[in-house]
Amino acid sequence: MSRTASDDRATTPPRQHLALRPLWLCRVCAAPWPCPVARLTLRREYAHDRIGLSVYLCGVLYEAAADLYRLNPHDGPDPAALFTRFLGWARPRHMP
């Protein structure tokens, strides 16, 4: 019997490095979320579902942009920096 991606997620321990909203800092290490540990955890959790990882990260990027804009509406978050922070690290290094 083969394991599926949902089986892998069911055995994955709960994430500890979660975002502290509305600041979007890691609750454990206070680094901008997703911190390096959160990135590794998400890569492992979505190892067989890269599209799912991208969809998830797009959702949290949308929420983070709204939260960060509400905190500082005059300067607002830099869209390019937010893209790199939330999605830039998740794309594959090379196409197979």
mmCIF file as gemmi writes it, N, C-alpha and C atoms, coordinates in Angstrom:
data_model
loop_
_atom_site.group_PDB
_atom_site.id
_atom_site.type_symbol
_atom_site.label_atom_id
_atom_site.label_alt_id
_atom_site.label_comp_id
_atom_site.label_asym_id
_atom_site.label_entity_id
_atom_site.label_seq_id
_atom_site.pdbx_PDB_ins_code
_atom_site.Cartn_x
_atom_site.Cartn_y
_atom_site.Cartn_z
_atom_site.occupancy
_atom_site.B_iso_or_equiv
_atom_site.pdbx_formal_charge
_atom_site.auth_seq_id
_atom_site.auth_asym_id
_atom_site.pdbx_PDB_model_num
ATOM 1 N N . MET Axp A 1 ? 0.843 -1.16 0 1 0 ? 1 A 1
ATOM 2 C CA . MET Axp A 1 ? 0 0 0 1 0 ? 1 A 1
ATOM 3 C C . MET Axp A 1 ? 0.901 1.24 0 1 0 ? 1 A 1
ATOM 4 N N . SER Axp A 2 ? 0.597 2.201 -0.88 1 0 ? 2 A 1
ATOM 5 C CA . SER Axp A 2 ? 1.428 3.389 -0.955 1 0 ? 2 A 1
ATOM 6 C C . SER Axp A 2 ? 0.852 4.5 -0.075 1 0 ? 2 A 1
ATOM 7 N N . ARG Axp A 3 ? 1.74 5.369 0.375 1 0 ? 3 A 1
ATOM 8 C CA . ARG Axp A 3 ? 1.311 6.498 1.193 1 0 ? 3 A 1
ATOM 9 C C . ARG Axp A 3 ? 1.001 7.679 0.296 1 0 ? 3 A 1
ATOM 10 N N . THR Axp A 4 ? 0.043 8.456 0.674 1 0 ? 4 A 1
ATOM 11 C CA . THR Axp A 4 ? -0.307 9.657 -0.081 1 0 ? 4 A 1
ATOM 12 C C . THR Axp A 4 ? 0.151 10.89 0.679 1 0 ? 4 A 1
ATOM 13 N N . ALA Axp A 5 ? 0.027 12.044 0.031 1 0 ? 5 A 1
ATOM 14 C CA . ALA Axp A 5 ? 0.419 13.299 0.666 1 0 ? 5 A 1
ATOM 15 C C . ALA Axp A 5 ? -0.393 13.546 1.929 1 0 ? 5 A 1
ATOM 16 N N . SER Axp A 6 ? -1.675 13.191 1.915 1 0 ? 6 A 1
ATOM 17 C CA . SER Axp A 6 ? -2.495 13.402 3.107 1 0 ? 6 A 1
ATOM 18 C C . SER Axp A 6 ? -2.032 12.497 4.251 1 0 ? 6 A 1
ATOM 19 N N . ASP Axp A 7 ? -1.54 11.288 3.933 1 0 ? 7 A 1
ATOM 20 C CA . ASP Axp A 7 ? -0.998 10.416 4.967 1 0 ? 7 A 1
ATOM 21 C C . ASP Axp A 7 ? 0.235 11.044 5.602 1 0 ? 7 A 1
ATOM 22 N N . ASP Axp A 8 ? 1.087 11.68 4.763 1 0 ? 8 A 1
ATOM 23 C CA . ASP Axp A 8 ? 2.292 12.315 5.271 1 0 ? 8 A 1
ATOM 24 C C . ASP Axp A 8 ? 1.932 13.461 6.218 1 0 ? 8 A 1
ATOM 25 N N . ARG Axp A 9 ? 0.929 14.26 5.846 1 0 ? 9 A 1
ATOM 26 C CA . ARG Axp A 9 ? 0.527 15.385 6.694 1 0 ? 9 A 1
ATOM 27 C C . ARG Axp A 9 ? -0.078 14.894 8.001 1 0 ? 9 A 1
ATOM 28 N N . ALA Axp A 10 ? -0.744 13.763 7.976 1 0 ? 10 A 1
ATOM 29 C CA . ALA Axp A 10 ? -1.364 13.236 9.185 1 0 ? 10 A 1
ATOM 30 C C . ALA Axp A 10 ? -0.306 12.828 10.206 1 0 ? 10 A 1
ATOM 31 N N . THR Axp A 11 ? 0.884 12.407 9.76 1 0 ? 11 A 1
ATOM 32 C CA . THR Axp A 11 ? 1.931 11.983 10.672 1 0 ? 11 A 1
ATOM 33 C C . THR Axp A 11 ? 2.926 13.096 10.967 1 0 ? 11 A 1
ATOM 34 N N . THR Axp A 12 ? 2.771 14.253 10.34 1 0 ? 12 A 1
ATOM 35 C CA . THR Axp A 12 ? 3.67 15.371 10.58 1 0 ? 12 A 1
ATOM 36 C C . THR Axp A 12 ? 3.317 16.02 11.913 1 0 ? 12 A 1
ATOM 37 N N . PRO Axp A 13 ? 4.33 16.262 12.762 1 0 ? 13 A 1
ATOM 38 C CA . PRO Axp A 13 ? 4.018 16.916 14.034 1 0 ? 13 A 1
ATOM 39 C C . PRO Axp A 13 ? 3.498 18.33 13.797 1 0 ? 13 A 1
ATOM 40 N N . PRO Axp A 14 ? 2.732 18.862 14.733 1 0 ? 14 A 1
ATOM 41 C CA . PRO Axp A 14 ? 2.183 20.202 14.546 1 0 ? 14 A 1
ATOM 42 C C . PRO Axp A 14 ? 3.299 21.236 14.427 1 0 ? 14 A 1
ATOM 43 N N . ARG Axp A 15 ? 3.024 22.253 13.647 1 0 ? 15 A 1
ATOM 44 C CA . ARG Axp A 15 ? 4.001 23.325 13.466 1 0 ? 15 A 1
ATOM 45 C C . ARG Axp A 15 ? 4.139 24.127 14.753 1 0 ? 15 A 1
ATOM 46 N N . GLN Axp A 16 ? 5.364 24.491 15.089 1 0 ? 16 A 1
ATOM 47 C CA . GLN Axp A 16 ? 5.601 25.314 16.261 1 0 ? 16 A 1
ATOM 48 C C . GLN Axp A 16 ? 5.93 26.751 15.872 1 0 ? 16 A 1
ATOM 49 N N . HIS Axp A 17 ? 6.591 26.939 14.762 1 0 ? 17 A 1
ATOM 50 C CA . HIS Axp A 17 ? 6.982 28.271 14.317 1 0 ? 17 A 1
ATOM 51 C C . HIS Axp A 17 ? 5.847 28.878 13.497 1 0 ? 17 A 1
ATOM 52 N N . LEU Axp A 18 ? 4.855 29.418 14.22 1 0 ? 18 A 1
ATOM 53 C CA . LEU Axp A 18 ? 3.674 30.002 13.593 1 0 ? 18 A 1
ATOM 54 C C . LEU Axp A 18 ? 3.764 31.524 13.63 1 0 ? 18 A 1
ATOM 55 N N . ALA Axp A 19 ? 2.957 32.157 12.793 1 0 ? 19 A 1
ATOM 56 C CA . ALA Axp A 19 ? 2.968 33.615 12.705 1 0 ? 19 A 1
ATOM 57 C C . ALA Axp A 19 ? 2.204 34.242 13.859 1 0 ? 19 A 1
ATOM 58 N N . LEU Axp A 20 ? 2.775 35.301 14.405 1 0 ? 20 A 1
ATOM 59 C CA . LEU Axp A 20 ? 2.108 36.124 15.397 1 0 ? 20 A 1
ATOM 60 C C . LEU Axp A 20 ? 1.465 37.274 14.644 1 0 ? 20 A 1
ATOM 61 N N . ARG Axp A 21 ? 0.143 37.218 14.537 1 0 ? 21 A 1
ATOM 62 C CA . ARG Axp A 21 ? -0.577 38.23 13.775 1 0 ? 21 A 1
ATOM 63 C C . ARG Axp A 21 ? -1.01 39.351 14.701 1 0 ? 21 A 1
ATOM 64 N N . PRO Axp A 22 ? -1.057 40.559 14.245 1 0 ? 22 A 1
ATOM 65 C CA . PRO Axp A 22 ? -0.936 41.064 12.88 1 0 ? 22 A 1
ATOM 66 C C . PRO Axp A 22 ? 0.485 41.459 12.484 1 0 ? 22 A 1
ATOM 67 N N . LEU Axp A 23 ? 1.478 41.186 13.354 1 0 ? 23 A 1
ATOM 68 C CA . LEU Axp A 23 ? 2.856 41.596 13.062 1 0 ? 23 A 1
ATOM 69 C C . LEU Axp A 23 ? 3.552 40.686 12.052 1 0 ? 23 A 1
ATOM 70 N N . TRP Axp A 24 ? 3.098 39.462 11.936 1 0 ? 24 A 1
ATOM 71 C CA . TRP Axp A 24 ? 3.684 38.459 11.056 1 0 ? 24 A 1
ATOM 72 C C . TRP Axp A 24 ? 5.149 38.205 11.4 1 0 ? 24 A 1
ATOM 73 N N . LEU Axp A 25 ? 5.361 38.017 12.709 1 0 ? 25 A 1
ATOM 74 C CA . LEU Axp A 25 ? 6.651 37.571 13.225 1 0 ? 25 A 1
ATOM 75 C C . LEU Axp A 25 ? 6.462 36.171 13.777 1 0 ? 25 A 1
ATOM 76 N N . CYS Axp A 26 ? 7.53 35.393 13.8 1 0 ? 26 A 1
ATOM 77 C CA . CYS Axp A 26 ? 7.451 34.03 14.327 1 0 ? 26 A 1
ATOM 78 C C . CYS Axp A 26 ? 7.216 34.076 15.833 1 0 ? 26 A 1
ATOM 79 N N . ARG Axp A 27 ? 6.287 33.253 16.312 1 0 ? 27 A 1
ATOM 80 C CA . ARG Axp A 27 ? 5.969 33.196 17.732 1 0 ? 27 A 1
ATOM 81 C C . ARG Axp A 27 ? 7.118 32.638 18.564 1 0 ? 27 A 1
ATOM 82 N N . VAL Axp A 28 ? 8.001 31.855 17.938 1 0 ? 28 A 1
ATOM 83 C CA . VAL Axp A 28 ? 9.081 31.21 18.681 1 0 ? 28 A 1
ATOM 84 C C . VAL Axp A 28 ? 10.372 32.025 18.627 1 0 ? 28 A 1
ATOM 85 N N . CYS Axp A 29 ? 10.794 32.417 17.424 1 0 ? 29 A 1
ATOM 86 C CA . CYS Axp A 29 ? 12.11 33.054 17.274 1 0 ? 29 A 1
ATOM 87 C C . CYS Axp A 29 ? 12.041 34.544 16.943 1 0 ? 29 A 1
ATOM 88 N N . ALA Axp A 30 ? 10.848 35.086 16.75 1 0 ? 30 A 1
ATOM 89 C CA . ALA Axp A 30 ? 10.615 36.515 16.473 1 0 ? 30 A 1
ATOM 90 C C . ALA Axp A 30 ? 11.19 36.991 15.144 1 0 ? 30 A 1
ATOM 91 N N . ALA Axp A 31 ? 11.563 36.081 14.273 1 0 ? 31 A 1
ATOM 92 C CA . ALA Axp A 31 ? 12.017 36.455 12.93 1 0 ? 31 A 1
ATOM 93 C C . ALA Axp A 31 ? 10.796 36.727 12.058 1 0 ? 31 A 1
ATOM 94 N N . PRO Axp A 32 ? 10.958 37.485 10.981 1 0 ? 32 A 1
ATOM 95 C CA . PRO Axp A 32 ? 9.823 37.67 10.068 1 0 ? 32 A 1
ATOM 96 C C . PRO Axp A 32 ? 9.327 36.308 9.585 1 0 ? 32 A 1
ATOM 97 N N . TRP Axp A 33 ? 8.005 36.107 9.692 1 0 ? 33 A 1
ATOM 98 C CA . TRP Axp A 33 ? 7.428 34.825 9.301 1 0 ? 33 A 1
ATOM 99 C C . TRP Axp A 33 ? 7.14 34.82 7.817 1 0 ? 33 A 1
ATOM 100 N N . PRO Axp A 34 ? 7.414 33.753 7.091 1 0 ? 34 A 1
ATOM 101 C CA . PRO Axp A 34 ? 7.899 32.46 7.559 1 0 ? 34 A 1
ATOM 102 C C . PRO Axp A 34 ? 9.399 32.481 7.826 1 0 ? 34 A 1
ATOM 103 N N . CYS Axp A 35 ? 9.752 32.152 9.055 1 0 ? 35 A 1
ATOM 104 C CA . CYS Axp A 35 ? 11.154 32.096 9.46 1 0 ? 35 A 1
ATOM 105 C C . CYS Axp A 35 ? 11.806 30.869 8.808 1 0 ? 35 A 1
ATOM 106 N N . PRO Axp A 36 ? 13.124 30.748 8.888 1 0 ? 36 A 1
ATOM 107 C CA . PRO Axp A 36 ? 13.783 29.587 8.27 1 0 ? 36 A 1
ATOM 108 C C . PRO Axp A 36 ? 13.24 28.237 8.739 1 0 ? 36 A 1
ATOM 109 N N . VAL Axp A 37 ? 12.929 28.106 10.022 1 0 ? 37 A 1
ATOM 110 C CA . VAL Axp A 37 ? 12.394 26.824 10.517 1 0 ? 37 A 1
ATOM 111 C C . VAL Axp A 37 ? 11.004 26.579 9.946 1 0 ? 37 A 1
ATOM 112 N N . ALA Axp A 38 ? 10.174 27.622 9.883 1 0 ? 38 A 1
ATOM 113 C CA . ALA Axp A 38 ? 8.837 27.469 9.305 1 0 ? 38 A 1
ATOM 114 C C . ALA Axp A 38 ? 8.936 27.084 7.832 1 0 ? 38 A 1
ATOM 115 N N . ARG Axp A 39 ? 9.878 27.658 7.115 1 0 ? 39 A 1
ATOM 116 C CA . ARG Axp A 39 ? 10.059 27.314 5.701 1 0 ? 39 A 1
ATOM 117 C C . ARG Axp A 39 ? 10.418 25.846 5.536 1 0 ? 39 A 1
ATOM 118 N N . LEU Axp A 40 ? 11.351 25.377 6.359 1 0 ? 40 A 1
ATOM 119 C CA . LEU Axp A 40 ? 11.723 23.955 6.283 1 0 ? 40 A 1
ATOM 120 C C . LEU Axp A 40 ? 10.542 23.051 6.628 1 0 ? 40 A 1
ATOM 121 N N . THR Axp A 41 ? 9.791 23.429 7.645 1 0 ? 41 A 1
ATOM 122 C CA . THR Axp A 41 ? 8.632 22.638 8.046 1 0 ? 41 A 1
ATOM 123 C C . THR Axp A 41 ? 7.588 22.602 6.935 1 0 ? 41 A 1
ATOM 124 N N . LEU Axp A 42 ? 7.328 23.761 6.33 1 0 ? 42 A 1
ATOM 125 C CA . LEU Axp A 42 ? 6.347 23.811 5.24 1 0 ? 42 A 1
ATOM 126 C C . LEU Axp A 42 ? 6.824 23.017 4.029 1 0 ? 42 A 1
ATOM 127 N N . ARG Axp A 43 ? 8.119 23.114 3.69 1 0 ? 43 A 1
ATOM 128 C CA . ARG Axp A 43 ? 8.643 22.306 2.571 1 0 ? 43 A 1
ATOM 129 C C . ARG Axp A 43 ? 8.46 20.822 2.833 1 0 ? 43 A 1
ATOM 130 N N . ARG Axp A 44 ? 8.714 20.394 4.066 1 0 ? 44 A 1
ATOM 131 C CA . ARG Axp A 44 ? 8.554 18.988 4.406 1 0 ? 44 A 1
ATOM 132 C C . ARG Axp A 44 ? 7.079 18.587 4.366 1 0 ? 44 A 1
ATOM 133 N N . GLU Axp A 45 ? 6.212 19.454 4.922 1 0 ? 45 A 1
ATOM 134 C CA . GLU Axp A 45 ? 4.789 19.145 4.971 1 0 ? 45 A 1
ATOM 135 C C . GLU Axp A 45 ? 4.177 19.074 3.572 1 0 ? 45 A 1
ATOM 136 N N . TYR Axp A 46 ? 4.629 19.928 2.675 1 0 ? 46 A 1
ATOM 137 C CA . TYR Axp A 46 ? 4.09 19.979 1.311 1 0 ? 46 A 1
ATOM 138 C C . TYR Axp A 46 ? 5.054 19.374 0.29 1 0 ? 46 A 1
ATOM 139 N N . ALA Axp A 47 ? 5.895 18.464 0.714 1 0 ? 47 A 1
ATOM 140 C CA . ALA Axp A 47 ? 6.917 17.898 -0.172 1 0 ? 47 A 1
ATOM 141 C C . ALA Axp A 47 ? 6.334 17.309 -1.451 1 0 ? 47 A 1
ATOM 142 N N . HIS Axp A 48 ? 5.155 16.734 -1.375 1 0 ? 48 A 1
ATOM 143 C CA . HIS Axp A 48 ? 4.536 16.099 -2.544 1 0 ? 48 A 1
ATOM 144 C C . HIS Axp A 48 ? 3.404 16.936 -3.134 1 0 ? 48 A 1
ATOM 145 N N . ASP Axp A 49 ? 3.312 18.187 -2.689 1 0 ? 49 A 1
ATOM 146 C CA . ASP Axp A 49 ? 2.229 19.051 -3.174 1 0 ? 49 A 1
ATOM 147 C C . ASP Axp A 49 ? 2.73 20.495 -3.283 1 0 ? 49 A 1
ATOM 148 N N . ARG Axp A 50 ? 3.627 20.741 -4.237 1 0 ? 50 A 1
ATOM 149 C CA . ARG Axp A 50 ? 4.203 22.08 -4.404 1 0 ? 50 A 1
ATOM 150 C C . ARG Axp A 50 ? 3.145 23.112 -4.766 1 0 ? 50 A 1
ATOM 151 N N . ILE Axp A 51 ? 2.154 22.714 -5.53 1 0 ? 51 A 1
ATOM 152 C CA . ILE Axp A 51 ? 1.08 23.642 -5.886 1 0 ? 51 A 1
ATOM 153 C C . ILE Axp A 51 ? 0.282 23.995 -4.629 1 0 ? 51 A 1
ATOM 154 N N . GLY Axp A 52 ? 0.007 23.021 -3.801 1 0 ? 52 A 1
ATOM 155 C CA . GLY Axp A 52 ? -0.697 23.28 -2.546 1 0 ? 52 A 1
ATOM 156 C C . GLY Axp A 52 ? 0.075 24.247 -1.658 1 0 ? 52 A 1
ATOM 157 N N . LEU Axp A 53 ? 1.406 24.101 -1.612 1 0 ? 53 A 1
ATOM 158 C CA . LEU Axp A 53 ? 2.239 25.027 -0.846 1 0 ? 53 A 1
ATOM 159 C C . LEU Axp A 53 ? 2.103 26.439 -1.394 1 0 ? 53 A 1
ATOM 160 N N . SER Axp A 54 ? 2.147 26.572 -2.711 1 0 ? 54 A 1
ATOM 161 C CA . SER Axp A 54 ? 2.016 27.895 -3.328 1 0 ? 54 A 1
ATOM 162 C C . SER Axp A 54 ? 0.654 28.515 -3.047 1 0 ? 54 A 1
ATOM 163 N N . VAL Axp A 55 ? -0.391 27.717 -3.12 1 0 ? 55 A 1
ATOM 164 C CA . VAL Axp A 55 ? -1.745 28.223 -2.84 1 0 ? 55 A 1
ATOM 165 C C . VAL Axp A 55 ? -1.835 28.663 -1.38 1 0 ? 55 A 1
ATOM 166 N N . TYR Axp A 56 ? -1.323 27.858 -0.472 1 0 ? 56 A 1
ATOM 167 C CA . TYR Axp A 56 ? -1.329 28.216 0.954 1 0 ? 56 A 1
ATOM 168 C C . TYR Axp A 56 ? -0.575 29.524 1.181 1 0 ? 56 A 1
ATOM 169 N N . LEU Axp A 57 ? 0.614 29.638 0.593 1 0 ? 57 A 1
ATOM 170 C CA . LEU Axp A 57 ? 1.425 30.834 0.789 1 0 ? 57 A 1
ATOM 171 C C . LEU Axp A 57 ? 0.782 32.07 0.162 1 0 ? 57 A 1
ATOM 172 N N . CYS Axp A 58 ? 0.095 31.911 -0.952 1 0 ? 58 A 1
ATOM 173 C CA . CYS Axp A 58 ? -0.631 33.044 -1.54 1 0 ? 58 A 1
ATOM 174 C C . CYS Axp A 58 ? -1.715 33.535 -0.587 1 0 ? 58 A 1
ATOM 175 N N . GLY Axp A 59 ? -2.382 32.609 0.071 1 0 ? 59 A 1
ATOM 176 C CA . GLY Axp A 59 ? -3.414 32.982 1.036 1 0 ? 59 A 1
ATOM 177 C C . GLY Axp A 59 ? -2.849 33.741 2.219 1 0 ? 59 A 1
ATOM 178 N N . VAL Axp A 60 ? -1.734 33.257 2.776 1 0 ? 60 A 1
ATOM 179 C CA . VAL Axp A 60 ? -1.159 33.966 3.922 1 0 ? 60 A 1
ATOM 180 C C . VAL Axp A 60 ? -0.51 35.277 3.489 1 0 ? 60 A 1
ATOM 181 N N . LEU Axp A 61 ? -0.01 35.351 2.26 1 0 ? 61 A 1
ATOM 182 C CA . LEU Axp A 61 ? 0.517 36.616 1.739 1 0 ? 61 A 1
ATOM 183 C C . LEU Axp A 61 ? -0.6 37.655 1.682 1 0 ? 61 A 1
ATOM 184 N N . TYR Axp A 62 ? -1.755 37.268 1.203 1 0 ? 62 A 1
ATOM 185 C CA . TYR Axp A 62 ? -2.91 38.159 1.128 1 0 ? 62 A 1
ATOM 186 C C . TYR Axp A 62 ? -3.291 38.661 2.524 1 0 ? 62 A 1
ATOM 187 N N . GLU Axp A 63 ? -3.35 37.743 3.488 1 0 ? 63 A 1
ATOM 188 C CA . GLU Axp A 63 ? -3.699 38.122 4.858 1 0 ? 63 A 1
ATOM 189 C C . GLU Axp A 63 ? -2.627 39.022 5.48 1 0 ? 63 A 1
ATOM 190 N N . ALA Axp A 64 ? -1.364 38.693 5.233 1 0 ? 64 A 1
ATOM 191 C CA . ALA Axp A 64 ? -0.271 39.494 5.795 1 0 ? 64 A 1
ATOM 192 C C . ALA Axp A 64 ? -0.26 40.9 5.216 1 0 ? 64 A 1
ATOM 193 N N . ALA Axp A 65 ? -0.487 41.026 3.919 1 0 ? 65 A 1
ATOM 194 C CA . ALA Axp A 65 ? -0.506 42.348 3.296 1 0 ? 65 A 1
ATOM 195 C C . ALA Axp A 65 ? -1.601 43.207 3.916 1 0 ? 65 A 1
ATOM 196 N N . ALA Axp A 66 ? -2.776 42.621 4.139 1 0 ? 66 A 1
ATOM 197 C CA . ALA Axp A 66 ? -3.883 43.368 4.748 1 0 ? 66 A 1
ATOM 198 C C . ALA Axp A 66 ? -3.546 43.769 6.182 1 0 ? 66 A 1
ATOM 199 N N . ASP Axp A 67 ? -3.014 42.828 6.967 1 0 ? 67 A 1
ATOM 200 C CA . ASP Axp A 67 ? -2.66 43.125 8.363 1 0 ? 67 A 1
ATOM 201 C C . ASP Axp A 67 ? -1.581 44.197 8.443 1 0 ? 67 A 1
ATOM 202 N N . LEU Axp A 68 ? -0.531 44.041 7.649 1 0 ? 68 A 1
ATOM 203 C CA . LEU Axp A 68 ? 0.586 44.981 7.71 1 0 ? 68 A 1
ATOM 204 C C . LEU Axp A 68 ? 0.188 46.36 7.201 1 0 ? 68 A 1
ATOM 205 N N . TYR Axp A 69 ? -0.687 46.416 6.238 1 0 ? 69 A 1
ATOM 206 C CA . TYR Axp A 69 ? -1.173 47.706 5.753 1 0 ? 69 A 1
ATOM 207 C C . TYR Axp A 69 ? -2 48.405 6.837 1 0 ? 69 A 1
ATOM 208 N N . ARG Axp A 70 ? -2.839 47.641 7.55 1 0 ? 70 A 1
ATOM 209 C CA . ARG Axp A 70 ? -3.635 48.225 8.637 1 0 ? 70 A 1
ATOM 210 C C . ARG Axp A 70 ? -2.747 48.769 9.748 1 0 ? 70 A 1
ATOM 211 N N . LEU Axp A 71 ? -1.619 48.108 10.007 1 0 ? 71 A 1
ATOM 212 C CA . LEU Axp A 71 ? -0.7 48.573 11.045 1 0 ? 71 A 1
ATOM 213 C C . LEU Axp A 71 ? 0.032 49.852 10.639 1 0 ? 71 A 1
ATOM 214 N N . ASN Axp A 72 ? 0.306 50.001 9.348 1 0 ? 72 A 1
ATOM 215 C CA . ASN Axp A 72 ? 1.072 51.148 8.869 1 0 ? 72 A 1
ATOM 216 C C . ASN Axp A 72 ? 0.536 51.596 7.51 1 0 ? 72 A 1
ATOM 217 N N . PRO Axp A 73 ? -0.626 52.24 7.491 1 0 ? 73 A 1
ATOM 218 C CA . PRO Axp A 73 ? -1.245 52.599 6.207 1 0 ? 73 A 1
ATOM 219 C C . PRO Axp A 73 ? -0.498 53.681 5.43 1 0 ? 73 A 1
ATOM 220 N N . HIS Axp A 74 ? 0.326 54.477 6.1 1 0 ? 74 A 1
ATOM 221 C CA . HIS Axp A 74 ? 1.017 55.562 5.404 1 0 ? 74 A 1
ATOM 222 C C . HIS Axp A 74 ? 2.143 55.042 4.515 1 0 ? 74 A 1
ATOM 223 N N . ASP Axp A 75 ? 2.943 54.14 5.032 1 0 ? 75 A 1
ATOM 224 C CA . ASP Axp A 75 ? 4.038 53.581 4.231 1 0 ? 75 A 1
ATOM 225 C C . ASP Axp A 75 ? 3.612 52.279 3.555 1 0 ? 75 A 1
ATOM 226 N N . GLY Axp A 76 ? 2.837 51.489 4.251 1 0 ? 76 A 1
ATOM 227 C CA . GLY Axp A 76 ? 2.365 50.221 3.701 1 0 ? 76 A 1
ATOM 228 C C . GLY Axp A 76 ? 3.496 49.247 3.456 1 0 ? 76 A 1
ATOM 229 N N . PRO Axp A 77 ? 3.179 47.979 3.324 1 0 ? 77 A 1
ATOM 230 C CA . PRO Axp A 77 ? 4.212 46.975 3.036 1 0 ? 77 A 1
ATOM 231 C C . PRO Axp A 77 ? 4.666 47.07 1.581 1 0 ? 77 A 1
ATOM 232 N N . ASP Axp A 78 ? 5.933 46.785 1.345 1 0 ? 78 A 1
ATOM 233 C CA . ASP Axp A 78 ? 6.483 46.778 -0.006 1 0 ? 78 A 1
ATOM 234 C C . ASP Axp A 78 ? 6.047 45.487 -0.702 1 0 ? 78 A 1
ATOM 235 N N . PRO Axp A 79 ? 5.288 45.59 -1.808 1 0 ? 79 A 1
ATOM 236 C CA . PRO Axp A 79 ? 4.779 44.382 -2.468 1 0 ? 79 A 1
ATOM 237 C C . PRO Axp A 79 ? 5.878 43.414 -2.909 1 0 ? 79 A 1
ATOM 238 N N . ALA Axp A 80 ? 6.972 43.927 -3.443 1 0 ? 80 A 1
ATOM 239 C CA . ALA Axp A 80 ? 8.056 43.036 -3.9 1 0 ? 80 A 1
ATOM 240 C C . ALA Axp A 80 ? 8.695 42.306 -2.726 1 0 ? 80 A 1
ATOM 241 N N . ALA Axp A 81 ? 8.886 43.017 -1.623 1 0 ? 81 A 1
ATOM 242 C CA . ALA Axp A 81 ? 9.493 42.386 -0.451 1 0 ? 81 A 1
ATOM 243 C C . ALA Axp A 81 ? 8.566 41.326 0.131 1 0 ? 81 A 1
ATOM 244 N N . LEU Axp A 82 ? 7.268 41.609 0.153 1 0 ? 82 A 1
ATOM 245 C CA . LEU Axp A 82 ? 6.321 40.61 0.658 1 0 ? 82 A 1
ATOM 246 C C . LEU Axp A 82 ? 6.296 39.377 -0.235 1 0 ? 82 A 1
ATOM 247 N N . PHE Axp A 83 ? 6.327 39.583 -1.546 1 0 ? 83 A 1
ATOM 248 C CA . PHE Axp A 83 ? 6.336 38.442 -2.468 1 0 ? 83 A 1
ATOM 249 C C . PHE Axp A 83 ? 7.552 37.56 -2.201 1 0 ? 83 A 1
ATOM 250 N N . THR Axp A 84 ? 8.715 38.181 -2.096 1 0 ? 84 A 1
ATOM 251 C CA . THR Axp A 84 ? 9.942 37.42 -1.849 1 0 ? 84 A 1
ATOM 252 C C . THR Axp A 84 ? 9.859 36.697 -0.507 1 0 ? 84 A 1
ATOM 253 N N . ARG Axp A 85 ? 9.381 37.381 0.506 1 0 ? 85 A 1
ATOM 254 C CA . ARG Axp A 85 ? 9.292 36.808 1.853 1 0 ? 85 A 1
ATOM 255 C C . ARG Axp A 85 ? 8.361 35.602 1.905 1 0 ? 85 A 1
ATOM 256 N N . PHE Axp A 86 ? 7.218 35.691 1.238 1 0 ? 86 A 1
ATOM 257 C CA . PHE Axp A 86 ? 6.224 34.623 1.351 1 0 ? 86 A 1
ATOM 258 C C . PHE Axp A 86 ? 6.307 33.589 0.232 1 0 ? 86 A 1
ATOM 259 N N . LEU Axp A 87 ? 6.685 33.968 -0.962 1 0 ? 87 A 1
ATOM 260 C CA . LEU Axp A 87 ? 6.638 33.032 -2.097 1 0 ? 87 A 1
ATOM 261 C C . LEU Axp A 87 ? 7.986 32.794 -2.77 1 0 ? 87 A 1
ATOM 262 N N . GLY Axp A 88 ? 8.878 33.754 -2.703 1 0 ? 88 A 1
ATOM 263 C CA . GLY Axp A 88 ? 10.134 33.651 -3.439 1 0 ? 88 A 1
ATOM 264 C C . GLY Axp A 88 ? 10.961 32.431 -3.078 1 0 ? 88 A 1
ATOM 265 N N . TRP Axp A 89 ? 10.93 32.022 -1.846 1 0 ? 89 A 1
ATOM 266 C CA . TRP Axp A 89 ? 11.724 30.882 -1.389 1 0 ? 89 A 1
ATOM 267 C C . TRP Axp A 89 ? 11.093 29.542 -1.754 1 0 ? 89 A 1
ATOM 268 N N . ALA Axp A 90 ? 9.806 29.539 -2.069 1 0 ? 90 A 1
ATOM 269 C CA . ALA Axp A 90 ? 9.079 28.274 -2.261 1 0 ? 90 A 1
ATOM 270 C C . ALA Axp A 90 ? 9.137 27.735 -3.673 1 0 ? 90 A 1
ATOM 271 N N . ARG Axp A 91 ? 9.515 28.553 -4.615 1 0 ? 91 A 1
ATOM 272 C CA . ARG Axp A 91 ? 9.52 28.071 -6.01 1 0 ? 91 A 1
ATOM 273 C C . ARG Axp A 91 ? 10.696 27.1 -6.219 1 0 ? 91 A 1
ATOM 274 N N . PRO Axp A 92 ? 10.522 26.185 -7.14 1 0 ? 92 A 1
ATOM 275 C CA . PRO Axp A 92 ? 11.596 25.219 -7.397 1 0 ? 92 A 1
ATOM 276 C C . PRO Axp A 92 ? 12.829 25.925 -7.941 1 0 ? 92 A 1
ATOM 277 N N . ARG Axp A 93 ? 13.979 25.426 -7.591 1 0 ? 93 A 1
ATOM 278 C CA . ARG Axp A 93 ? 15.251 25.998 -8.053 1 0 ? 93 A 1
ATOM 279 C C . ARG Axp A 93 ? 15.441 25.771 -9.557 1 0 ? 93 A 1
ATOM 280 N N . HIS Axp A 94 ? 14.966 24.659 -10.048 1 0 ? 94 A 1
ATOM 281 C CA . HIS Axp A 94 ? 15.082 24.33 -11.474 1 0 ? 94 A 1
ATOM 282 C C . HIS Axp A 94 ? 13.885 23.487 -11.882 1 0 ? 94 A 1
ATOM 283 N N . MET Axp A 95 ? 13.599 23.531 -13.129 1 0 ? 95 A 1
ATOM 284 C CA . MET Axp A 95 ? 12.499 22.715 -13.645 1 0 ? 95 A 1
ATOM 285 C C . MET Axp A 95 ? 13.041 21.348 -14.027 1 0 ? 95 A 1
ATOM 286 N N . PRO Axp A 96 ? 12.319 20.269 -13.705 1 0 ? 96 A 1
ATOM 287 C CA . PRO Axp A 96 ? 12.813 18.914 -14.038 1 0 ? 96 A 1
ATOM 288 C C . PRO Axp A 96 ? 12.772 18.641 -15.521 1 0 ? 96 A 1
